[in-house]
Amino acid sequence: MAEISIIVPVYQVEKYIRQCIDSILAQTFTDFELILVDDGSKDNSGKICDEYAEKDKRIRVIHKGNGGLSDARNKGLDNAAGKYFMFVDGDDYIAPNMAECLHNSILKADADIAACNYRYIFESDGKKDFATENKAEVLNANEIFYNRKNERNYGFWTVAWNKLYKAETFKKVRFRFGKYHEDEFWANDIYQMDIKAVTVSESLYYYRQRGNSIMGNKNIRKCFDIIEAFEERINVYLKEEKYSDQAYKVLIYSLEHLNEGKKLIKNEEDKELFIDKEQKIKNIIKKLKKRKLPKMQKASLAIIGINPCFVFSIAIKFRRLLESFL
């Protein structure tokens, strides 16, 4: 049995999949199995995966009908045999020492998760590549989920692919089927567990931002799915008075996506979905009004509650003022 299962969901990435697989095969830590899940690709991605499997017995290829990223990852988890597992997206790549570094860290800290910094690689928009900057430390789930440690970089803990997971701890956790922002729902589930996490300061994962990727294209479903994930998180926070401030912060993030979703309405179905999400946000605002919050936050809730999108669209023009509430 391999020590680590590396799961790669593959869909329409023939341009990038070789770089991804080569970076995994170049790992200094060699006791791994590589599970390539071809999610119904119509290009040559699946064929390329088969070519690699013929050359390296550590590689297994699973061909399946298109079910989306969550379904592909879950299929990989169902077939993983390692004591630990990690995810690499098919259009990304990793540093040669990523598996070794995370494995050493998770063992040394006796942790359930080991996470590393990552670098954004932009293909378009003229944006410059940059890396996250988290220091090496040991945290528990309460510090990550409830106390929102590293608030400005919570996405570091949300994404699934910059981490090594202990299989025994997460063997029953699966990604939500058919959801965009599936990592947000995954994070909601795992950080409510009694776990320990360790971070390493090196940037060992290279996350490619493509204009035509699943997350690169805007649509109304993406906006509403992430709002749903945020609703879940807010409702957990609202179970205890002391987490009201965290609930307020996530509400502000939800408003940003609600405002973006309103701009993408194309038909009556979209409009109905928007009205439903807006009403749920208004209900959250009503609950938060009853909580102990700073005066500025209370005042902002009173104003936002009148017309969330309209007020927030105005507030965007004064973003620095809005961020002072966070």
C-alpha positions in Angstrom: 0.0 0.0 0.0 1.3 3.4 -1.0 1.9 6.0 1.8 0.3 8.8 -0.2 -2.5 8.8 -2.8 -2.2 11.7 -5.2 -5.6 12.4 -6.8 -5.8 14.4 -10.1 -9.2 15.3 -11.6 -8.7 15.6 -15.4 -11.0 17.4 -17.8 -10.1 19.1 -21.1 -6.5 19.9 -20.0 -4.4 18.3 -22.8 -2.3 21.5 -22.9 -1.3 21.2 -19.3 -1.7 17.6 -18.1 1.8 16.5 -19.1 3.4 19.3 -16.9 1.1 18.3 -14.1 2.0 14.6 -14.2 5.7 15.2 -14.8 5.8 17.4 -11.7 4.3 14.6 -9.6 6.6 11.9 -11.0 9.5 14.2 -10.2 8.7 14.1 -6.4 11.6 13.4 -4.1 9.1 11.4 -2.0 8.4 8.3 -4.2 6.1 6.1 -2.1 2.9 7.3 -3.7 0.1 6.2 -6.0 -1.1 8.6 -8.7 -4.8 8.4 -9.5 -5.8 10.2 -12.6 -9.6 10.6 -12.9 -10.6 11.4 -16.5 -13.9 13.1 -16.1 -15.2 12.5 -19.6 -12.7 14.7 -21.4 -13.4 15.1 -25.2 -9.8 16.2 -26.0 -6.7 14.0 -25.7 -6.4 14.3 -21.9 -7.5 10.8 -21.2 -5.3 9.3 -23.9 -2.3 11.2 -22.4 -3.1 9.8 -19.0 -3.2 6.2 -20.4 0.2 6.8 -22.0 1.8 7.7 -18.6 0.1 4.7 -16.9 1.7 2.3 -19.4 5.2 3.6 -18.3 4.8 3.9 -14.5 3.0 1.2 -12.4 2.3 3.8 -9.7 -0.3 5.4 -12.0 -3.9 4.3 -12.2 -6.3 5.9 -14.7 -10.1 6.0 -14.1 -12.2 7.0 -17.1 -15.8 8.1 -16.2 -18.6 10.2 -17.7 -18.5 13.9 -17.0 -19.8 14.6 -13.5 -17.8 17.7 -12.5 -14.8 18.4 -10.3 -16.5 17.2 -7.0 -17.5 13.9 -8.6 -14.0 13.3 -10.0 -12.4 14.0 -6.7 -14.8 11.7 -4.9 -14.1 8.9 -7.4 -10.4 9.4 -6.6 -11.1 9.2 -2.9 -13.2 6.1 -3.3 -10.2 4.4 -5.0 -7.4 5.8 -2.9 -5.4 3.3 -0.7 -2.8 5.6 0.8 -2.5 6.5 4.5 -2.6 10.1 3.3 -4.0 11.8 0.2 -3.6 15.1 -1.6 -5.2 16.7 -4.6 -3.6 18.3 -7.6 -5.8 19.9 -10.3 -5.0 18.8 -13.9 -3.9 22.2 -15.1 -1.6 22.9 -12.1 1.8 21.6 -11.1 3.8 21.1 -7.9 7.3 21.6 -6.6 9.6 18.5 -6.5 9.6 18.4 -2.7 6.0 19.2 -2.0 4.9 15.6 -1.0 8.1 15.1 1.1 7.8 18.4 2.9 4.2 18.0 3.7 4.6 14.4 4.8 7.5 15.3 7.1 5.5 18.1 8.6 2.3 16.2 9.2 4.3 13.4 11.0 6.4 15.8 13.1 3.3 17.7 14.3 1.1 14.6 14.5 -1.4 16.6 12.5 -4.4 15.7 10.4 -3.6 18.3 7.7 -0.4 19.8 6.4 -0.7 22.9 4.2 1.8 24.8 2.1 1.8 28.2 0.5 1.1 28.4 -3.2 1.8 30.7 -6.2 -0.8 32.0 -8.6 0.2 31.7 -12.2 -1.8 34.0 -14.4 -2.2 33.3 -18.1 -4.1 36.5 -19.0 -5.5 39.8 -17.7 -1.9 41.1 -17.4 -1.8 40.2 -13.8 1.5 39.4 -12.2 2.1 36.0 -10.5 2.2 36.2 -6.7 2.4 33.8 -3.7 0.5 33.4 -0.4 2.6 34.2 2.6 1.7 32.1 5.7 4.2 31.4 8.4 5.0 27.9 9.7 2.7 27.1 12.6 0.4 24.5 14.2 -3.3 25.3 14.4 -6.5 23.6 15.5 -9.8 23.7 13.7 -11.2 26.3 16.1 -8.4 28.8 15.2 -9.1 28.2 11.5 -12.8 28.1 11.3 -14.2 29.9 14.3 -11.5 32.4 15.3 -10.7 33.0 11.6 -7.0 33.1 12.1 -5.3 34.7 9.1 -8.6 36.4 8.2 -7.3 38.1 5.1 -6.0 34.8 3.7 -8.8 32.4 4.7 -8.7 31.1 1.2 -5.5 29.4 2.1 -7.5 27.1 4.3 -10.5 26.8 2.0 -8.8 25.4 -1.1 -8.4 21.6 -1.2 -5.2 21.3 -3.3 -2.3 22.8 -1.3 -2.6 20.2 1.5 -1.9 16.6 2.6 -4.7 14.9 4.5 -4.6 12.0 6.9 -6.9 9.4 5.3 -8.2 7.9 8.5 -9.5 11.3 9.7 -11.3 12.3 6.5 -12.3 8.9 5.1 -16.0 9.7 5.3 -15.8 13.3 4.0 -16.8 13.9 0.4 -17.2 16.9 -1.9 -20.7 18.2 -2.6 -21.9 16.9 -6.0 -22.8 19.5 -8.6 -21.6 22.6 -6.7 -19.3 25.3 -7.9 -16.9 26.5 -5.2 -16.9 22.9 -4.0 -13.9 23.7 -1.8 -15.9 26.2 0.3 -18.4 23.4 1.2 -15.5 21.0 1.8 -14.0 23.5 4.2 -17.3 23.9 6.0 -17.3 20.2 6.7 -13.7 19.5 7.7 -13.0 22.5 9.9 -15.9 21.6 12.2 -14.1 18.4 13.0 -11.7 18.0 15.9 -8.5 18.3 13.9 -4.9 19.7 14.0 -3.3 21.4 11.1 0.3 22.4 10.4 1.6 24.9 7.8 4.9 25.2 6.0 6.1 28.5 4.8 7.4 27.4 1.4 5.4 27.9 -1.8 5.1 24.4 -3.2 2.0 24.4 -5.3 1.5 26.3 -8.6 -2.1 27.3 -9.2 -2.8 28.3 -12.8 -5.5 30.9 -13.4 -6.9 30.3 -16.9 -9.6 32.5 -18.4 -11.5 29.5 -19.7 -11.2 27.3 -16.5 -14.2 26.3 -14.4 -13.4 29.0 -11.9 -12.3 31.6 -14.5 -15.7 32.1 -16.1 -18.4 34.0 -14.4 -21.9 32.7 -14.2 -24.8 33.2 -11.8 -24.6 29.7 -10.4 -21.1 30.3 -9.2 -22.3 33.4 -7.3 -25.2 31.6 -5.7 -23.3 28.5 -4.8 -20.7 30.4 -2.9 -23.4 32.3 -1.1 -25.0 29.0 -0.1 -21.6 27.9 1.3 -21.3 31.2 3.2 -24.9 30.8 4.5 -23.9 27.4 6.0 -20.8 29.0 7.6 -22.8 32.0 9.0 -25.5 29.7 10.5 -22.7 27.8 12.3 -21.3 31.0 13.7 -24.8 32.2 14.8 -25.2 29.2 17.1 -23.0 31.1 19.6 -23.1 34.8 20.5 -19.3 35.1 20.6 -19.0 34.3 16.9 -21.4 37.0 15.8 -18.5 39.1 14.5 -17.3 36.3 12.2 -20.9 35.9 10.9 -20.9 39.6 10.1 -17.7 39.3 8.1 -18.9 36.4 6.0 -22.2 38.3 5.4 -20.2 41.1 3.8 -18.5 38.6 1.5 -21.9 37.2 0.7 -23.2 40.6 -0.3 -20.4 41.0 -2.7 -21.3 37.8 -4.6 -25.0 38.7 -4.4 -24.3 42.0 -6.1 -22.2 40.3 -8.7 -25.0 37.7 -9.3 -27.6 40.4 -9.9 -25.6 41.7 -12.8 -25.6 38.2 -14.4 -29.4 37.6 -14.3 -30.5 36.5 -17.8 -34.0 35.0 -17.4 -36.9 34.5 -15.0 -35.3 31.4 -13.4 -32.2 33.4 -12.6 -34.4 36.2 -11.2 -36.2 33.7 -8.9 -32.9 32.3 -7.7 -31.6 35.8 -7.0 -34.8 36.7 -5.0 -34.4 33.6 -2.9 -30.8 34.3 -2.1 -31.5 37.9 -1.3 -34.3 36.9 1.1 -32.0 34.5 2.9 -29.5 37.2 3.3 -32.1 39.6 4.6 -33.1 36.9 7.2 -29.5 36.6 8.3 -29.3 40.4 8.7 -32.4 40.3 10.9 -30.7 37.7 13.1 -27.5 39.7 13.3 -29.3 42.8 14.3 -30.2 41.1 17.5 -26.6 40.2 18.3 -24.0 42.2 20.3 -22.0 43.9 17.6 -19.9 47.2 17.4 -22.1 50.3 16.7 -20.7 50.7 13.2 -21.6 47.2 12.3 -25.0 47.6 13.8 -25.6 50.8 11.8 -24.4 49.2 8.5 -26.8 46.3 9.0 -29.7 48.7 9.4 -28.8 50.4 6.1 -28.0 47.2 4.2 -31.2 45.5 5.3 -33.3 48.0 3.4 -31.9 46.9 0.0 -28.8 44.8 0.2 -27.6 45.0 -3.4 -28.3 48.7 -3.9 -26.6 49.7 -0.7 -23.7 47.4 -1.3 -23.1 48.6 -4.9 -22.8 52.1 -3.4 -20.5 50.9 -0.7 -18.1 49.3 -3.2 -17.3 52.9 -4.3 -16.2 53.4 -0.7 -14.5 50.1 -0.2 -11.9 51.3 2.2 -14.6 52.6 4.5 -16.4 49.3 4.3 -13.3 47.3 5.0 -12.8 49.3 8.2 -15.8 47.3 9.5 -14.1 44.0 9.0 
